[in-house]
Amino acid sequence: MERSHLKIGLVCCVGITVCVLILLTGPEPLEASLPKEKPRVSIGKLERTVIANTVTAFGVLSPRQSLQLTTQVPGEITWVSDDLEAGGQVAEGDLLLSIDELDYAIAVVSAEARYAQAEANIEIEKGRTEIAQLEWAAWQEIHDEDLPANPLALRMPQRAEAVAHRRAIGAELDSARLALERTAVRAPWPATVVHANAIVGQVVSVGEVTATLFPLDYAVVELQVPVKTMRLLDAGIDRVELWPVHDLEASPVVGAFEGIVRNLTSDTRLATVRIRIDEPLGHAGWAYGMHLEARLITAQERAVALIPAGLIVSGNLIWIRRDGRAQRHQLYPVEVQGQTVSVEDNFGAGDALVLERPIGLFDGAPVDVTEM
């Protein structure tokens, strides 16, 4: 028992001796190494400006109207223009197809002959009326009586009948000439041909559709704009720019604001804005039915800050120096133009952009400015 206690005592003494040796011969304790200087950053001036408010919307390029070209007289098609095919383009007044005009030309000649005969009958009745008036005057002189002449005796009804007959024949002549004119079917305005089915030798009836045309002079785009955004348009629209959605890098096409289309129902949160585009198919790559992005540049203006795109970090954040400290600042983009981003001006008067910063800089750290 005494030996066990002796061993325990010896072990404790050895342990205490080892601890003392470690404390006396071990390394010096670590001391915190705090930086003696603040991190240094380079800063730049914050550029501010004023730009017009813009509203972005989308729509489809549509023809202002669609024309189904129909025949107005029956007959056999004798000629068809090479441009009267799907994808063809025609100018105003271009002859598109011809219907056999022989029967209609004969009808015109016949009506002209009958009209000439009716005019001759009027001249004959005019002469008869003059003779009747002379005879009546002679009768009055012989009988020494001043009686009113009988219109029938003076052939006045006969002359009126001849004039009315000429008027009726004149109407028939006008109708025959109009029918002859309608054998030549022409384009009412510059148009692109969407569909055509006219063939030489085809016998058509009145009202038969021979082609479908879309006008080329101008087209329309109906943009869907949220109702709550419409207030931005109250001050007016200065400019409308449009791009195909598949080529937003192309040069914009300028449109004209035509008005707001009234919605007949109240169960919608969208308003329809109608835009006119002159000569739409004159722009490379444009076609009816394509989807367009539009920017409505309004008369209202807003304050923005211009930020170099290279300074923006993930989450639309940017480093700024405010009151001697580096801070991450939230951005709200308005538009992007090349390497410059326009954002809402939610900066303070003394804020500056941090152009360069050291690695490991934390939000809110006091910083000094590097001399540029």
C-alpha positions in Angstrom: 0.0 0.0 0.0 2.8 2.4 1.0 4.6 1.5 -2.3 1.5 2.4 -4.3 1.2 5.8 -2.7 4.9 6.4 -3.3 4.5 5.6 -7.0 1.6 8.0 -7.4 3.5 10.7 -5.7 6.5 10.2 -7.9 4.3 10.3 -11.1 2.8 13.6 -9.9 6.2 15.1 -9.3 7.4 14.1 -12.7 4.3 15.6 -14.4 4.7 18.9 -12.5 8.4 19.0 -13.5 7.6 18.4 -17.2 4.9 21.2 -17.2 7.4 23.6 -15.6 10.0 22.8 -18.3 7.5 23.3 -21.1 6.5 26.7 -19.8 10.0 27.8 -19.3 11.4 26.5 -22.7 8.2 26.7 -25.0 7.6 29.3 -27.8 6.4 32.8 -27.0 2.6 33.2 -27.0 1.0 34.5 -30.3 0.0 38.1 -30.3 -2.8 39.5 -32.6 -1.4 41.3 -35.6 -3.8 44.1 -36.3 -3.3 46.3 -39.4 -1.8 49.7 -38.5 -3.4 51.4 -41.6 -6.9 51.5 -43.2 -7.5 49.7 -46.5 -7.0 52.0 -49.4 -9.4 52.3 -52.4 -9.4 54.4 -55.6 -12.6 56.3 -56.3 -14.2 58.1 -59.2 -16.9 60.8 -59.6 -20.5 59.6 -59.8 -21.9 60.8 -63.1 -25.6 61.9 -63.1 -27.9 62.9 -65.8 -31.6 63.2 -66.7 -33.2 60.9 -69.3 -36.7 60.5 -70.7 -38.9 57.8 -69.2 -39.4 54.8 -71.4 -42.0 52.1 -71.6 -41.1 48.7 -73.1 -43.8 46.7 -74.7 -44.2 43.9 -77.3 -46.5 43.4 -80.2 -46.9 41.8 -83.7 -46.5 43.5 -87.0 -49.8 43.4 -88.8 -51.2 44.8 -92.1 -53.5 47.7 -91.7 -56.1 45.8 -93.6 -56.5 42.7 -95.8 -58.0 42.8 -99.2 -59.6 39.8 -101.0 -59.3 40.6 -104.6 -62.6 39.5 -106.3 -63.9 39.7 -109.8 -66.8 42.1 -110.6 -67.7 40.6 -114.0 -67.9 37.0 -115.2 -65.7 35.6 -117.9 -62.6 33.7 -118.9 -59.2 34.9 -117.6 -57.0 35.7 -120.6 -53.9 37.1 -118.8 -52.3 37.0 -115.4 -49.4 39.2 -114.1 -46.1 37.4 -113.2 -46.3 39.3 -109.9 -49.6 37.9 -108.9 -48.2 35.0 -106.9 -47.6 34.5 -103.2 -44.7 36.8 -102.1 -45.0 39.1 -105.1 -45.2 42.8 -104.7 -47.3 45.1 -106.9 -47.6 48.9 -107.2 -50.8 50.9 -107.2 -52.6 50.6 -110.5 -50.6 47.6 -111.7 -52.7 45.3 -114.0 -53.0 42.0 -112.2 -55.2 40.0 -114.5 -57.5 40.4 -117.5 -60.9 38.9 -118.3 -62.0 38.3 -121.9 -63.4 41.6 -122.9 -64.9 40.8 -126.3 -68.5 40.5 -125.2 -68.2 43.6 -123.1 -66.7 45.6 -126.0 -69.6 44.5 -128.2 -72.0 45.6 -125.6 -70.4 49.1 -125.5 -70.6 49.5 -129.2 -74.2 48.4 -129.2 -75.1 50.9 -126.4 -73.2 53.7 -128.2 -75.3 53.0 -131.4 -78.6 53.1 -129.5 -77.5 56.3 -127.7 -76.8 57.9 -131.1 -80.2 56.8 -132.3 -81.8 58.3 -129.2 -80.1 61.6 -129.8 -81.3 61.6 -133.4 -84.9 60.9 -132.2 -84.6 64.0 -130.0 -83.5 66.1 -132.9 -86.4 64.8 -135.0 -88.9 65.5 -132.2 -87.4 69.0 -131.9 -88.1 69.7 -135.5 -91.6 68.3 -135.3 -92.2 70.5 -132.3 -91.2 73.6 -134.2 -93.4 72.7 -137.1 -96.3 72.1 -134.7 -95.8 75.5 -133.1 -95.8 77.2 -136.5 -99.0 75.4 -137.5 -100.7 76.4 -134.3 -99.6 80.1 -134.7 -101.0 80.1 -138.3 -104.4 78.6 -137.1 -104.7 81.3 -134.4 -104.0 84.0 -137.0 -106.6 82.6 -139.4 -109.3 82.1 -136.8 -108.3 85.2 -134.9 -108.5 83.4 -131.6 -106.0 83.5 -128.7 -106.5 80.0 -127.2 -103.9 78.1 -125.2 -102.1 75.5 -127.2 -102.6 71.8 -126.5 -99.3 70.3 -125.3 -100.1 67.1 -127.3 -100.6 69.2 -130.4 -97.2 70.8 -129.9 -95.7 67.3 -129.5 -94.2 68.2 -126.1 -94.9 64.8 -124.5 -93.3 63.1 -127.5 -90.1 65.2 -127.1 -90.0 64.5 -123.3 -90.3 60.8 -124.1 -87.4 61.0 -126.5 -85.2 62.8 -123.9 -86.1 60.2 -121.3 -85.3 57.4 -123.7 -81.9 58.9 -124.4 -81.2 59.1 -120.6 -82.0 55.4 -120.2 -79.8 54.5 -123.1 -77.0 56.7 -121.6 -77.3 54.7 -118.3 -77.0 51.4 -120.3 -73.9 52.9 -122.1 -72.3 53.8 -118.8 -73.0 50.4 -117.4 -71.5 48.7 -120.5 -68.4 50.9 -120.3 -68.0 50.1 -116.6 -68.3 46.4 -117.2 -65.6 46.6 -119.9 -63.3 48.5 -117.5 -63.8 45.9 -114.9 -62.4 43.2 -117.2 -59.0 44.7 -116.2 -58.3 43.9 -112.5 -55.8 46.4 -111.0 -54.0 46.8 -107.7 -55.8 49.4 -105.5 -52.6 50.4 -103.7 -49.0 49.1 -103.2 -49.3 45.6 -101.8 -47.7 42.3 -101.2 -49.5 39.2 -102.5 -50.3 36.7 -99.7 -52.3 34.2 -101.8 -53.3 33.9 -105.5 -55.2 31.4 -107.5 -55.8 33.1 -110.9 -55.0 30.9 -113.9 -55.2 31.7 -117.6 -58.2 29.9 -119.1 -60.0 29.8 -115.8 -63.7 30.9 -116.0 -64.6 33.1 -113.1 -68.0 34.3 -111.8 -68.9 37.5 -110.1 -67.4 37.8 -106.6 -64.8 35.0 -107.0 -61.6 35.5 -104.9 -58.5 35.6 -107.1 -55.9 36.9 -104.6 -55.4 38.2 -101.1 -53.3 41.4 -100.7 -51.7 43.1 -97.8 -50.9 46.9 -98.2 -47.3 48.0 -98.3 -47.8 51.7 -97.5 -47.9 51.2 -93.8 -48.6 48.6 -91.1 -49.7 48.7 -87.5 -48.4 47.2 -84.2 -50.7 46.9 -81.3 -48.6 46.9 -78.1 -49.9 45.5 -74.8 -49.0 47.9 -72.0 -49.9 47.3 -68.3 -52.6 49.7 -67.2 -50.6 50.9 -64.2 -47.8 51.9 -66.6 -50.1 54.0 -68.8 -49.6 57.0 -66.4 -46.1 57.4 -67.8 -47.7 58.2 -71.2 -49.9 61.0 -69.9 -47.4 63.7 -70.7 -47.1 62.5 -74.3 -44.9 60.3 -76.4 -41.9 61.9 -78.1 -40.6 58.9 -80.0 -41.4 55.2 -80.7 -38.5 52.8 -81.5 -39.0 49.2 -82.6 -36.8 46.1 -83.1 -37.4 42.5 -84.2 -37.2 40.4 -81.0 -34.8 38.1 -82.8 -32.4 41.0 -83.6 -32.3 43.5 -80.8 -28.9 44.7 -81.9 -30.3 46.1 -85.2 -30.8 49.8 -85.8 -34.3 50.8 -84.4 -37.1 51.6 -86.8 -39.1 54.7 -85.8 -42.9 54.4 -85.6 -45.7 56.9 -85.0 -48.1 56.8 -82.1 -51.7 56.5 -83.4 -53.6 56.2 -80.2 -54.9 53.9 -77.5 -57.4 51.2 -78.5 -60.3 51.1 -76.2 -60.9 47.8 -74.4 -64.5 46.8 -74.6 -64.3 44.8 -71.3 -63.0 45.8 -67.9 -61.6 42.4 -66.9 -58.0 43.2 -68.1 -54.9 44.8 -66.7 -53.5 45.6 -70.1 -54.1 48.5 -72.4 -53.5 48.4 -76.2 -51.4 51.1 -77.8 -51.5 51.4 -81.6 -48.3 52.2 -83.5 -48.0 53.0 -87.2 -45.0 51.9 -89.3 -44.5 53.3 -92.8 -43.3 51.0 -95.5 -42.7 48.1 -93.1 -41.4 45.5 -95.6 -38.8 48.0 -96.7 -36.7 47.1 -93.6 -34.4 44.2 -94.0 -35.7 41.0 -92.5 -39.1 42.4 -91.7 -42.3 40.4 -92.4 -45.9 40.5 -91.4 -46.6 38.4 -88.3 -43.1 39.0 -86.8 -42.8 39.9 -83.1 -41.5 43.3 -82.2 -40.1 45.0 -79.1 -41.0 48.6 -78.8 -39.7 51.4 -76.6 -42.1 54.3 -76.0 -39.9 57.3 -75.1 -42.2 59.7 -73.1 -42.0 63.4 -72.5 -41.5 62.7 -68.8 -37.9 62.7 -67.5 -36.2 61.0 -64.6 -32.9 61.4 -62.8 -30.4 58.5 -63.3 -26.8 57.7 -62.5 -24.4 56.3 -65.2 -22.5 53.3 -64.0 -19.7 51.5 -65.9 -20.9 47.9 -66.4 -17.5 46.5 -65.2 -18.0 47.8 -61.7 -21.3 46.0 -61.1 -21.0 42.8 -59.0 -23.5 39.9 -58.6 -26.9 40.9 -57.4 -26.9 44.3 -59.1 -24.6 45.7 -56.4 -21.8 48.2 -56.6 -19.1 49.4 -54.2 -19.2 53.1 -53.1 -17.4 55.2 -50.6 -19.8 57.0 -48.2 -18.8 58.9 -45.1 -15.3 57.4 -45.2 -16.5 53.8 -45.4 -16.8 51.3 -48.2 -20.3 50.1 -48.8 -22.1 47.8 -51.2 -25.0 49.7 -52.8 -28.1 48.2 -54.5 -28.7 49.3 -58.1 -32.1 49.5 -59.9 -31.3 49.4 -63.7 -33.3 51.6 -66.1 -31.5 50.8 -69.4 -28.3 49.5 -70.8 -26.4 51.2 -73.5 -23.1 49.4 -74.5 -20.8 49.4 -71.4 -22.8 51.9 -69.5 -25.8 51.2 -67.3 -28.4 53.8 -66.4 -29.8 53.2 -62.9 -32.1 55.0 -60.6 -30.3 57.9 -58.8 -30.6 56.6 -55.3 -27.1 57.9 -54.3 -26.2 60.5 -51.7 -24.7 63.8 -52.6 -21.2 62.8 -51.2 -21.1 59.3 -52.6 -18.3 58.2 -54.9 -17.7 55.1 -57.0 -15.1 52.7 -55.8 -13.0 51.9 -58.9 -10.4 49.7 -57.3 -10.4 47.9 -53.9 -8.3 45.4 -52.0 -9.2 41.8 -51.8 -11.1 40.9 -48.7 -12.7 44.3 -48.2 -15.8 44.0 -46.1 -19.0 46.0 -46.2 -18.8 49.0 -43.9 -15.0 49.0 -43.5 -13.3 52.4 -42.9 -11.1 53.2 -46.0 -8.7 55.7 -47.2 -8.5 57.1 -50.7 -5.5 56.2 -52.9 -4.0 59.2 -54.6 -4.7 59.0 -58.4 
